[in-house]
Amino acid sequence: MFNMKIVFIASAASIHTIRWVKYFVENKYEITLISFSMPNYETKIELNKFKKQIRIFYFNNLESILSTISFLLNKEYSLVHIHYLGWHSLLSIFINKKSKLILTPWGSDLLKNKNFLKKLFLNFIFKKANYLICDSDRLAKESVKLGMSKNNIQISMFGVDSDLYKKTRSIFDNDSKFVVGSNRKLETIYDVKTFLKAADLICKKRKDIFFYIAGSGSLKETYIKYVENKKISSHVKFLGLLNKEEMLNFYNNIDIYVSTSLSDGGLSASIAEAMSFERLVIISNNSDNQLWVKNKLNGFLYETQDFKDLSRSIINAIEKKENSIEISKKSREIIINKYSYKTEMKNVENKYIKILSNS
């Protein structure tokens, strides 16, 4: 096996980070994780399963900051892979010259960036990087604009483990109760307010549709007050942060999955997971969503921020259950054929090896 010592600079509070680290740990590579944030409820359980097999630096106090910088300056490692190009990317300044630098933007770090100083820094880091791996052509093109060589970019999906993310119940198996779910973060960019507005409109027409919201964020209390003011608390349930097992149950318990995000880098992992679970997906028509979800063929697209359009889509999907079931089956086929976690991570592993072999 090719010997690699890999450093990931990425958030320990992101399940995406944990999945990447886990893959390379399981394939017997030496892994170091540097994170500016501590694990959350969801990721801590997963990280604990293999944390003794990796070195972890939490960049959260003076001692850890000095230890992290010393490690980057003085230790030997094969490559550094930075996930999400936030200000933690500044650590690239301390990477030793013998190692390779790989970048992975996640979406909003590039597409919603309006800070002049941040653009200057991104220009610097793209020119410094040896390679870029991202999950959409849109991110690749934006990276080229900011200085990344178009010859050093690979499109690779985050991927879903379709053996794990699979249904144990079919949608619409209960004629007296229909469940619509969302698990995007409760932040402005994910626009869960539109989901709640649609729920309010639907609750005025039907009493057999319920709405589950997983996850948390700075807007949680605002959204809870909105639900209370609209007097729909009996039909809207806030589940909070979920660990992996709880998230699997979340997907299994819903009939329809909704994503109201204003922007995504590629196909959102949560949308892909719902598709793998053979849930009917109804998602906002922006970013690359239309490349993965063909309206009325393997899901539904609604006009971004249009809660009336979203509410119509949800009701129509329930009223035409048999058609919706067939559509949901096609969504899982897309994941198996084009968004497999194991296949995509193997492609990344091969790219790592190629980059190091050519050095």
N, C-alpha and C positions, 0 to 999 in steps of 0.2 A: 504493500500500500504506500502511496505517495505520502511523505511525511510533511505535515502542515501544522504550524502554530498560528491559530487565527485569533485576532482580536476584534470583537464586535463592540462598537460604540453605539449604543441604542438604549431605548427606554425599557427598564425592567418592568414597567407598568403596562407594557403592550404585549398582548398575546402573540402578535406577529414576531416580536423579538424572541420570545420563548420558543416558538416553533423552529426558527432558524437555528438557534443555539442547540436545541434538542437534536435536530437532525445530525449536526456535525459531532456532537458528543456521542451519539449512538454509532457513528461511523469511525469512532476511535481517534478523533483529532484532538489536539491540545487546545482548549478554548479558554479565552479570557473575555469577560464581559465588563465593560465600563458603562455605568449608567448614572445619569443626573437625577434619576427619580427612583424611589424605593418601589418594590413590587406592591401591587394592590391585592385586594382580596382574591380576585380572579387569577392573577398570575403567580401569586406566592405559592399556592398549592402545587402548581405545575413545576415551578422552579425548584422547590424543595426536593423533588424527585431525583434531581441530578446535580444539585448545587455543590455536593462534595467532590464532584468530578471536574469542576471548573474553578478558575480564579475569578473573583468578583471584586470590583472597585465601585463603591458608591461615592460619587463626586458631590458630597454634601457637607463636608467640614474641612477645616484647614489641613488636618492630618491626612485625610483621604485625598485631598487635592494634591498635596505634595507627593504622596505615595504613587498616585496615578501618573503624574508628570515624570517622576523618577523612573517608573516602569517603562513608559513610552520612550524615554530618552536612552535608557541603558540596557534594557533587556532585548534578547533576540526573539523575533517572531516573523512569520512569513508574510502576513498581510494584515491590513486593518480594513475592516468593512464598516462604514458609517451608515446607519439607517436613520432616515429623516434628517434633512439638512437644516437643523436649527442651530442655535448658537453653540451647542455642544460640539459642532463641527470644528470649532476653533482648536480643539485638541489635535487636529491634523498638523498644526504647526510643530508639535513635539515628536511626530513620528520619525523614527530613524530612517536614514537614507537607503538602507538595504531592503526595506520592506516595500510592499506594494500597497497602494491606496485604492480602495473600491468604494464607490458611493451608490446609495439607493435613496432617491427622493421618494416621498410617499404621496405627494399630491399638493396639499395646501402650502407646503414649504416652498414650492416653486410657483404654483398657479395663483396663489393669493398674496404673493409677495409684492409690496409696494414701497418697502423701505430702501432708500437709496444706498445706505451703508451696507445693508444686507446683500443687495445686488452686487456691490463691489466685492464683498467677501465671497459670494458664490462664484463670481468670475475668477477670483484667485484660486478657490478650491477646485473648480473644474479643470483649470489648467494644470493644477498640481496632481490631479488624480490620474491613475493608470487606466481605470475602467469604470464604467457606470452600468448598473443593472437596475432596470425599472420595469413597471408592468403595463406601460402604454406608450403608443407612438407620440401622444401629446406631450408626455413628460420628456420623452427623448428629444423632441424638437425644441422644447423650451430649454433643455439643458445645452443643446448645441448653440442656441442664441446667446447663452451665458458663458460660452467658452469651451464646452466639452467637445472633443473630437468625435464626429459622427461615426468614425471607423472603430471606436472603442466603446460601443454601446450594445448591450444585449437586452432584448425584451424577454422578461421571464415573470410568470405569474407567481403570486404568493402561494396559490394552490390550496386545495382542500383534500383532506383524507376521506375519500368517499366511502371507505370501509367503516369508518367511525361515524361520519355524518350521514346516517341513513335512517329512514323512517322505521318505526315499529307499529305505527298506526297510519291509516290513510286519512286524507283530509275529508272534511264534511261527513264524518261517520256519525255525527250527532245532529239530527234534524231540529233539535230544540235549542241548540247553542252553537254559535259560530264565533271563533276567536281570531282576532287580527292582532299581529304582534309587530313591535319595532324594538331594535336593540342598538340604535345609533346613540352616540354620546349626547348628553343633554347640554349641548353647546350651540351657539348661533349657527355655525356652518352646517349643522345636521338638520336644522329646521323642524324639529319635532313639534313645534307650535302648529305647523300645517296639519300634522297627524291628529293633533288634539282638536283643531277646528273641524276637521272632517268627522271625527268621532262625535263631536257635539251635534253636527248636522244629522248624522246617521241616527243618533239616539232619539232625536225628535220624530223619527219615522218608524224605527223598529226597536224592539226591546229584547231581541234574541241575539244581538251582536255585541261582543265584549272586546275590550282593547287592553292588551298587556304591553307594558313598557319596561324593558330590561335596561340596566346600565344607570349611570349617574353623570353628574356634571354640575357646573355652576348655576344652571338654570332650573335645577330640580324643584326648588321651593316655589319658584315663579310658576312653573307648570302645575304643581300641586294646587296652588291657590286658584289658578285658572279653572281647573277641573272642579274644584269646590264651588267657585262662583257660578259655574254653568250648571251645577247640580247634577253632574254625571258621574260622581264618585263611585256609585254602585256598578258602573259599567267600565270604569277605567282603573286598572290596577298597576301601581308602580312597584316593580319587583326588586329594584336596586341592582347593585353589582352581583353578577353570578359567576361562580367558578365553572370549570369545564363541564362537569356532570350536570350542574344545574342548567347550563346553557343548552346542553343536548336535550334535556327535558323541555326547555322552553320551545325549541324548534319542534319537538314532537307534539307539543300540546296545542300549537297554533294551526290554523287552517290557511291563513293568508299572511304573508310577510310583506311589510311595507318599509321602504327606505325613502325618506324625504330629503336626503342630503342635497345641499345646493351645489356641491362639487365633489368629485372623486378623482383620484389619480388614474386608476384603471377600474377593473371590476372590484368593488368592495368585497373584502373577505366575508363580511356578514351576509351580503347578498348571495355570494357563492355558496356559503354554508346552507342557507335556506333552500337554494336550488338543489343542492345535493340531498337535502332532506325531502325533496319532492313536495315542498310547499309551493303554493301559488304565489308568485312574486309580483308586486305592484310597486314600481319604482319611478322616481323623478327622471324626466327625459332631459338629461344633460350629461356633460363629460363623455365618457366612452360607453355609457349604459346601453345605448342603442346598438352597439356592436355585439353585445352579449345577450340582450333581451330584445327579441323581435316581437313587436306589439301583436298580441292575439295569437302568436304562434308558440312561444315558450314562456310567456309572461305578459304583463301589461305595463305600458308607459303612460304616465300622466304628466301634464304640464307643470313644471316646477313651480312650487308655492301656490298652486291653484287647488285649494282645499275642496272646492265644489267638484272639480274634475276627479279628484281623488275619491271623494265620497261616492260619486257615480260609479267609478270603477269597482269599488269594493262591493257595492250593492249588486251591480250587474254580474260580478263574478259569483256571488252567492246564489243569485236567481238562476244562473246557468251552470249549476254545479257539475253536471256531467262533462260539459265542455271544459270547464276549469280543471277538472281532474286529469283530462287528457293533456292539457297544456302543461300542467305541473310535471307530468312524466317526462316530457321533452326537455324540461329545464335540467333535470338530473342527467340526462344523456349528454348535454353540453358540458357539464362539469366532468364527467367521467372521461370524455374524449379530449377536452381542451384545457382542463384546469386541475389536473391531478397533482397533489402536493408532492408525492414521491417522484414523479417524473420531472417536475419543475425543479425540485431541489437537487436531483441528480444532474440536471443541466448546469446548475450553479456550481456544483462540486467539480464537474468537468472543466468549467471555465476557470475556476480557481487554479486547477492543476495546469491548464494550458498557459495561463498568465505566468505562473511561476516557472514553468519549463522553458519559456521563451526568454527569461531574464538572464 
